[in-house]
Amino acid sequence: MQKCRFVRNIACLCSAWLCVTGLAVTVRAESPKEVDHETRTFRISVDGKERGQCTMEIETFDDGTEKMQIEAALTFDYKVYVYRYHSKGSETWKNGRLTQLENLADLNKTKVRLQCKSTANGLLLAVDGKVSDLAADT
């Protein structure tokens, strides 16, 4: 009986010492580790003249997740019309399936926001706040 009480007291003292010294153990889920990262940059030409650029960053993780961030911009004059386009977004894929997508595009000051997220039943798509349910294989 005294031996149990002694062990319990030692355990309490050790716990108190860990808390006081700030050495308390924290359990965390490990984030997936990045196994590959590449950046691709493309020049955009219209009528033989460079008019913009597109940059993609692709990350691959050890749990099968792939993330891509993309940004594209294009500007050119067409006689009396100036064409301006900018798009920035990201996609997340896991095991060949889209899990999340977000993009904001601006075409001559007309903005479009696209968001998509996987659900148990398929995909939930929102375009400028208007929500639609899509099949998982879309």
Salt bridges, closest charged atoms under 4 A:
GLU30 OE1 - LYS33 NZ 3.54
GLU34 OE2 - HIS37 ND1 3.13
GLU38 OE1 - ARG40 NE 2.82
GLU57 OE1 - HIS37 NE2 3.23
GLU59 OE2 - HIS37 ND1 3.82
ASP63 OD2 - LYS94 NZ 3.50
GLU71 OE2 - HIS86 NE2 2.87
GLU102 OE2 - ARG113 NH2 2.66
